[in-house]
């Protein structure tokens, strides 16, 4: 539990979370989630896009897809691949250049 929330609960004389009513508990849960959620990093974004890409790729193979759904899935695959390429390209170029420069040193 976050220090700020603890102080507020103490100020209100609440010793346990179980003492909160349903609405207060929902507010507490919302506040706790906001305070404990980490910022999005490039790595978490890449992981998310990879997982979405796999889902879309698996679903595009379904013969029962409507033409509209099929087009949507193909667009998703293209977009995720493009975004991943943009994110990963500088890293890949850097690694390639480092290997090349190391070869020149040998």
Backbone as CSV, one residue per row, in Angstrom:
resi,resn,N_x,N_y,N_z,CA_x,CA_y,CA_z,C_x,C_y,C_z
1,UNK,0.844,-1.176,0.000,0.000,0.000,0.000,0.887,1.236,0.000
2,UNK,0.480,2.231,-0.724,1.257,3.449,-0.841,1.198,4.253,0.452
3,UNK,2.285,4.945,0.731,2.415,5.740,1.939,1.323,6.805,2.033
4,UNK,1.018,7.473,0.928,-0.011,8.511,0.945,-1.373,7.943,1.319
5,UNK,-1.716,6.820,0.746,-2.998,6.198,1.048,-3.028,5.769,2.508
6,UNK,-1.931,5.224,3.007,-1.853,4.816,4.411,-2.104,6.000,5.336
7,UNK,-1.495,7.135,5.012,-1.674,8.329,5.840,-3.125,8.800,5.834
8,UNK,-3.768,8.738,4.680,-5.172,9.155,4.596,-6.051,8.216,5.414
9,UNK,-5.791,6.917,5.295,-6.581,5.954,6.068,-6.382,6.170,7.568
10,UNK,-5.135,6.406,7.978,-4.865,6.677,9.392,-5.582,7.935,9.848
11,UNK,-5.542,8.973,9.048,-6.188,10.236,9.390,-7.688,10.047,9.581
12,UNK,-8.268,9.150,8.800,-9.712,8.887,8.893,-10.045,7.833,9.948
13,UNK,-8.997,7.282,10.616,-9.219,6.300,11.670,-9.504,4.899,11.159
14,UNK,-9.116,4.618,9.929,-9.350,3.303,9.329,-8.081,2.479,9.487
15,UNK,-8.210,1.342,10.177,-7.040,0.517,10.469,-6.837,-0.607,9.457
16,UNK,-7.921,-1.103,8.866,-7.824,-2.206,7.912,-8.633,-1.880,6.665
17,UNK,-8.167,-2.384,5.558,-8.871,-2.181,4.288,-10.269,-2.792,4.346
18,UNK,-10.397,-3.855,5.096,-11.687,-4.538,5.214,-12.748,-3.658,5.868
19,UNK,-12.338,-2.580,6.551,-13.282,-1.673,7.196,-13.945,-0.713,6.213
20,UNK,-13.454,-0.688,4.977,-14.019,0.196,3.966,-15.310,-0.386,3.397
21,UNK,-16.261,0.490,3.054,-17.462,-0.008,2.385,-17.133,-0.249,0.904
22,UNK,-18.104,-0.752,0.156,-17.843,-1.155,-1.227,-17.332,0.014,-2.078
23,UNK,-17.956,1.162,-1.995,-17.536,2.318,-2.784,-16.149,2.796,-2.395
24,UNK,-15.881,2.819,-1.098,-14.554,3.236,-0.615,-13.485,2.252,-1.062
25,UNK,-13.821,0.975,-1.046,-12.877,-0.062,-1.471,-12.558,0.097,-2.954
26,UNK,-13.568,0.414,-3.763,-13.340,0.622,-5.194,-12.413,1.819,-5.422
27,UNK,-12.647,2.889,-4.665,-11.789,4.067,-4.774,-10.373,3.728,-4.335
28,UNK,-10.250,3.006,-3.228,-8.940,2.587,-2.731,-8.215,1.772,-3.788
29,UNK,-8.896,0.795,-4.395,-8.277,-0.054,-5.417,-7.829,0.772,-6.620
30,UNK,-8.662,1.726,-7.033,-8.320,2.590,-8.169,-7.074,3.408,-7.843
31,UNK,-7.042,4.022,-6.653,-5.887,4.830,-6.251,-4.624,3.985,-6.173
32,UNK,-4.756,2.798,-5.586,-3.592,1.917,-5.441,-3.049,1.505,-6.810
33,UNK,-3.951,1.210,-7.745,-3.516,0.820,-9.087,-2.774,1.977,-9.756
34,UNK,-3.306,3.182,-9.632,-2.666,4.350,-10.244,-1.282,4.571,-9.647
35,UNK,-1.161,4.437,-8.339,0.114,4.711,-7.666,1.149,3.615,-7.865
36,UNK,0.718,2.412,-8.199,1.671,1.310,-8.339,1.977,0.953,-9.792
37,UNK,1.252,1.546,-10.733,1.482,1.239,-12.142,2.779,1.888,-12.597
38,UNK,3.621,1.093,-13.207,4.901,1.582,-13.719,4.686,2.278,-15.053
39,UNK,5.600,3.160,-15.398,5.538,3.812,-16.691,5.859,2.795,-17.784
40,UNK,5.308,3.052,-18.940,5.551,2.172,-20.081,6.973,2.402,-20.584
41,UNK,7.674,1.310,-20.789,9.028,1.386,-21.341,8.986,0.866,-22.777
42,UNK,10.054,1.105,-23.488,10.156,0.580,-24.855,10.061,-0.942,-24.820
43,UNK,10.682,-1.560,-23.813,10.668,-3.021,-23.716,9.250,-3.547,-23.506
44,UNK,8.477,-2.904,-22.609,7.105,-3.381,-22.391,6.245,-3.141,-23.624
45,UNK,6.507,-2.061,-24.330,5.778,-1.787,-25.560,6.092,-2.834,-26.623
46,UNK,7.353,-3.192,-26.748,7.753,-4.226,-27.712,7.123,-5.567,-27.341
47,UNK,7.118,-5.912,-26.062,6.495,-7.168,-25.623,5.010,-7.184,-25.969
48,UNK,4.329,-6.060,-25.715,2.901,-5.972,-26.027,2.668,-6.141,-27.525
49,UNK,3.449,-5.416,-28.330,3.270,-5.505,-29.778,3.589,-6.896,-30.298
50,UNK,4.617,-7.533,-29.745,4.934,-8.920,-30.135,3.758,-9.846,-29.850
51,UNK,3.176,-9.710,-28.669,2.058,-10.590,-28.313,0.850,-10.326,-29.207
52,UNK,0.567,-9.051,-29.495,-0.557,-8.716,-30.373,-0.313,-9.213,-31.796
53,UNK,0.927,-9.131,-32.226,1.294,-9.619,-33.553,1.072,-11.127,-33.650
54,UNK,1.445,-11.852,-32.604,1.241,-13.310,-32.601,-0.249,-13.649,-32.636
55,UNK,-1.048,-12.920,-31.854,-2.493,-13.163,-31.836,-3.090,-12.909,-33.214
56,UNK,-2.733,-11.783,-33.814,-3.271,-11.445,-35.136,-2.832,-12.467,-36.186
57,UNK,-1.573,-12.885,-36.107,-1.051,-13.871,-37.067,-1.777,-15.202,-36.921
58,UNK,-2.026,-15.618,-35.683,-2.760,-16.863,-35.467,-4.201,-16.750,-35.950
59,UNK,-4.824,-15.610,-35.710,-6.230,-15.438,-36.085,-6.431,-15.276,-37.589
60,UNK,-5.440,-14.764,-38.289,-5.604,-14.564,-39.732,-5.688,-15.904,-40.461
61,UNK,-5.188,-16.939,-39.849,-5.225,-18.269,-40.470,-6.586,-18.956,-40.338
62,UNK,-7.504,-18.349,-39.593,-8.823,-18.944,-39.382,-9.654,-18.829,-40.665
63,UNK,-10.065,-19.967,-41.248,-10.827,-19.918,-42.504,-12.237,-19.352,-42.328
64,UNK,-12.714,-19.237,-41.097,-14.059,-18.726,-40.846,-14.112,-17.198,-40.754
65,UNK,-12.974,-16.535,-40.911,-12.956,-15.074,-40.843,-13.759,-14.459,-41.974
66,UNK,-14.467,-13.396,-41.643,-15.147,-12.628,-42.686,-14.082,-11.821,-43.437
67,UNK,-14.383,-11.389,-44.647,-13.410,-10.564,-45.380,-13.024,-9.295,-44.594
68,UNK,-13.990,-8.719,-43.892,-13.726,-7.512,-43.098,-12.747,-7.809,-41.965
69,UNK,-12.985,-8.920,-41.258,-12.097,-9.295,-40.158,-10.714,-9.646,-40.686
70,UNK,-10.673,-10.343,-41.809,-9.400,-10.720,-42.414,-8.581,-9.481,-42.784
71,UNK,-9.251,-8.488,-43.365,-8.570,-7.242,-43.730,-8.061,-6.510,-42.490
72,UNK,-8.871,-6.514,-41.436,-8.472,-5.864,-40.181,-7.242,-6.549,-39.584
73,UNK,-7.238,-7.867,-39.564,-6.102,-8.613,-39.015,-4.834,-8.369,-39.837
74,UNK,-4.965,-8.344,-41.137,-3.803,-8.087,-41.992,-3.262,-6.673,-41.774
75,UNK,-4.172,-5.730,-41.575,-3.737,-4.357,-41.281,-3.009,-4.306,-39.939
76,UNK,-3.530,-5.019,-38.946,-2.875,-5.068,-37.632,-1.468,-5.649,-37.754
77,UNK,-1.336,-6.712,-38.508,-0.031,-7.345,-38.694,0.942,-6.370,-39.340
78,UNK,0.475,-5.674,-40.362,1.333,-4.696,-41.044,1.748,-3.578,-40.104
79,UNK,0.792,-3.058,-39.351,1.086,-1.948,-38.431,2.058,-2.385,-37.344
80,UNK,1.792,-3.523,-36.697,2.694,-3.990,-35.633,4.092,-4.285,-36.163
81,UNK,4.168,-4.893,-37.335,5.487,-5.158,-37.925,6.228,-3.854,-38.217
82,UNK,5.512,-2.871,-38.727,6.136,-1.573,-39.023,6.626,-0.892,-37.752
83,UNK,5.785,-0.863,-36.729,6.176,-0.234,-35.467,7.364,-0.949,-34.827
84,UNK,7.339,-2.270,-34.845,8.469,-3.019,-34.293,9.742,-2.742,-35.082
85,UNK,9.607,-2.627,-36.394,10.769,-2.307,-37.224,11.343,-0.943,-36.881
86,UNK,10.475,0.040,-36.675,10.931,1.382,-36.315,11.667,1.367,-34.979
87,UNK,11.123,0.634,-34.036,11.727,0.587,-32.696,13.034,-0.189,-32.697
88,UNK,13.051,-1.314,-33.397,14.200,-2.205,-33.320,15.286,-1.896,-34.341
89,UNK,14.991,-1.108,-35.347,15.962,-0.812,-36.395,17.239,-0.158,-35.872
90,UNK,17.145,0.898,-35.058,18.397,1.513,-34.569,19.257,0.535,-33.769
91,UNK,18.625,-0.297,-32.975,19.366,-1.284,-32.185,20.070,-2.271,-33.097
92,UNK,19.361,-2.726,-34.118,19.921,-3.679,-35.066,21.074,-3.057,-35.853
93,UNK,20.881,-1.816,-36.288,21.943,-1.127,-37.019,23.175,-0.939,-36.140
94,UNK,22.946,-0.600,-34.879,24.059,-0.402,-33.945,24.841,-1.697,-33.764
95,UNK,24.119,-2.806,-33.561,24.783,-4.095,-33.372,25.579,-4.484,-34.614
96,UNK,25.002,-4.255,-35.793,25.685,-4.580,-37.042,26.953,-3.742,-37.201
97,UNK,26.850,-2.446,-36.921,28.008,-1.565,-37.025,29.086,-1.951,-36.012
98,UNK,28.691,-2.273,-34.785,29.670,-2.680,-33.773,30.415,-3.935,-34.214
99,UNK,29.700,-4.902,-34.773,30.346,-6.125,-35.259,31.321,-5.814,-36.390
100,UNK,30.892,-4.939,-37.291,31.754,-4.558,-38.409,33.021,-3.872,-37.905
101,UNK,32.873,-2.929,-36.983,34.040,-2.215,-36.452,34.969,-3.144,-35.684
102,UNK,34.400,-4.115,-34.964,35.223,-5.100,-34.267,36.018,-5.938,-35.259
103,UNK,35.404,-6.255,-36.391,36.106,-7.005,-37.440,37.283,-6.210,-37.991
104,UNK,37.103,-4.901,-38.090,38.186,-4.054,-38.591,39.378,-4.010,-37.624
105,UNK,39.107,-4.215,-36.358,40.157,-4.192,-35.353,40.973,-5.481,-35.333
106,UNK,40.484,-6.529,-35.918,41.185,-7.820,-35.891,42.235,-7.903,-36.950
